[in-house]
Amino acid sequence: MGIGASIFLIALGAIFAFAVDANLGWLDLNVVGWVLMLAGLAGLLTTLYFWNTRRRTVVAAPVRERAVAEPVVPVQDGRVVREEYREVRRPGHTV
């Protein structure tokens, strides 16, 4: 039952318990109203409880460290190239 349905039951029960003054003989509308209000309150509390348990944050597991290999370094003419610079010129554009 959602919040809207719970509030509806509480309101309907309040109307039966406090506003309606009818004599049906075998059915007491005051008791029906109180039962509806209690059912609505129970539904509201249950809904709010499940909303709160769903919103809890989960603590993540600790991250394990792992060794990372050295990056591959290019070699030119027997020398290790640490940095490579390229100049790209667009065709038709002169500086």
C-alpha positions in Angstrom: 0.0 0.0 0.0 1.4 3.4 -0.9 1.3 6.7 0.9 -1.7 7.9 -1.1 -3.8 4.8 -0.4 -2.9 5.0 3.3 -3.9 8.7 3.6 -7.2 7.8 1.7 -8.0 5.1 4.2 -7.3 7.4 7.1 -9.5 10.1 5.7 -12.3 7.7 4.8 -12.1 6.2 8.3 -12.2 9.7 9.9 -15.3 10.5 7.9 -17.1 7.3 9.0 -16.0 7.7 12.6 -16.7 11.4 13.1 -19.0 12.8 10.4 -21.5 10.1 9.5 -24.3 9.5 11.9 -26.3 6.7 10.4 -27.9 3.7 12.1 -27.6 0.5 10.1 -28.6 -1.7 13.0 -26.1 -4.6 12.4 -23.1 -2.3 11.4 -21.6 0.3 13.6 -20.0 2.9 11.3 -17.9 4.4 14.1 -16.1 1.1 14.5 -15.6 0.7 10.8 -14.1 4.2 10.7 -11.7 3.4 13.5 -10.7 0.2 11.8 -10.1 2.0 8.5 -8.0 4.7 10.2 -5.8 2.1 12.0 -5.4 0.1 8.7 -4.3 3.3 7.0 -1.9 4.2 9.7 -0.4 0.7 9.6 0.0 0.9 5.8 1.6 4.4 6.1 4.1 3.2 8.7 4.9 0.1 6.7 5.4 2.1 3.5 7.7 4.6 5.3 9.7 1.8 6.8 10.4 0.2 3.5 11.3 3.5 1.9 13.8 4.2 4.6 15.4 0.7 4.3 15.7 1.2 0.5 17.5 4.5 0.8 20.3 3.3 3.0 23.8 3.6 1.6 25.9 0.6 1.1 29.5 0.7 2.2 31.7 -0.5 -0.7 34.3 -3.3 -0.1 37.9 -2.1 0.2 39.8 -1.9 -3.0 42.8 -4.2 -3.3 46.0 -2.7 -4.7 47.6 -4.4 -7.6 50.9 -3.9 -9.3 50.9 -2.2 -12.7 53.6 -3.0 -15.2 55.8 -0.2 -16.5 54.4 1.4 -19.7 56.1 0.3 -23.0 58.7 2.8 -24.0 59.5 3.1 -27.7 63.1 2.7 -28.8 64.8 4.5 -31.7 68.3 3.9 -32.9 69.1 2.0 -29.7 68.0 5.0 -27.5 64.9 5.1 -25.3 62.5 7.8 -26.5 60.8 9.3 -23.5 58.7 11.9 -25.3 57.6 12.2 -28.8 56.6 15.4 -30.5 54.7 15.6 -33.7 53.8 18.7 -35.6 50.7 18.3 -37.8 50.1 20.8 -40.5 46.8 21.1 -42.3 47.0 21.2 -46.1 46.5 24.6 -47.6 47.3 26.4 -44.3 50.6 28.2 -44.1 52.1 30.0 -41.2 
